[in-house]
Amino acid sequence: MGRPWHRDRMQGMGEIQPTSPPCCVAADADRVGRTRHQPVLRRFRAHSGSLTRAAFLSARNDALANVAIIAAGSVTAVVVSPWPDLFVGIGIFAMNLDASRQVYVAARDERRAVFVEP
């Protein structure tokens, strides 16, 4: 029988055109705010602790994501398509997945260093 609700919902939506200016303005404002904090976080970049690693990677990923969102918004303003947003979303997901792996490895190493068997 399938999903009859899906077909009806999709027919009522029509063409959805993304709006880029609000996303660009928000991402740019966030980028400016995070740029102020970069010198402080840069000092902790080489520390091996999982919490400092997580703070640095989170700030770095947010800054890179904001630049990517601004770029996608600019492309979307010219070419009215949701594809730039989807590509940026997939890139942000991959970047955050890698950061979570790095934090997990740092936390695992910290735990092993504390619970060393005699």
N, C-alpha and C positions, 0 to 999 in steps of 0.2 A: 504494500500500500504506500510505503514511502512516508514523506513528511509533507502533507498537504499545507500545513501552516507556513512552511518555508517559501513555497512558491507565491502565496498570496502576499506575504510580507515583502518579498523582493519586488513584486510588481508594483506595490504602492510607493516604493522608495524613489524610483526613477533615477536620474543622474544626480549623484551627490558630488558637488564640487567643493574641494577643500578650500578653506580660507587661510591664506598664509600670513597676512600682517599681524594678527594677534599672537601667533606662535613665535614669529620673528622678534616682536617687541619683548615678549616675556623671556625668551631665551637670551636676548641681548642684555636685558637688565640683570638676569642671573649671572651671565658671563662677567659683567662688570663687577658685580659684588664678589664673585669668587676670585677675580684677579687680585683683589686687595689681600686675600688670605694666602695666596700662593707663596710669597716669601717665607711665611711662618711654616707652612707645611713642607716646603722644600728642605728645611733643616732636618726633618724627620724621615726623609726619603730613604736613607741608607739604614735606618734602624731595623732590626730583625723581628721585633715584637709583632704579634698578629694584630693587636689593636692599632698600633701606629701604622702598620702596613694597610689595614682596612681604611683608616682615615685618609691616608695619602691616595690610595687607589680610588676611593669614593670621590674625592675632590677632583682628581685627574679625569676620571670618567665623566663626571658632570660637566667639566669644562669642555672636554672633547665632544660630548653629546650636544652641548649648547651650540658649538660651532657647526656641527653637522645639521642640527635643526634649523639654524639660520640659513645654511646653504640649501637645505631641502625646501624651505619656505620660499627662498628666492627662485629656485627652479620651478616650484609649484605655481608661483605668480606668473611665470612666463608660459609654462606648459601646464595647462589645467589637467592634472592627473594625480591620483593618489599614490602612484608608484614611488616617487622620491621619498615620501613619508614612510612607506613600507620598507624600503631599502635601509633608511636610517634606523628605523625601529629594529630591524634584524641585526644591523651593525651594533647598536647599543646593547641588545640582548647578548650578542657574542662577546662584546667587551666586558660586560658585567659578569658573564659566566666565567671568563678567564680570571677576572679579579677575585671572584669567590673561590676559585681553585687555588690561587696564590695565597689567600688568607687562610684557607683550610690547611694548606701545606705548612705555612708558618705556625699555625696553632698546633698542628700535629707534632712538629719538630719541638716546639716549646714543651708540650706534654711529655714527649719522650725524654727530653733533657731533665725534667723534674722527677719523673718516675723511672729512674735508671735502676735496673735490677743489680743487686750486689754480686 
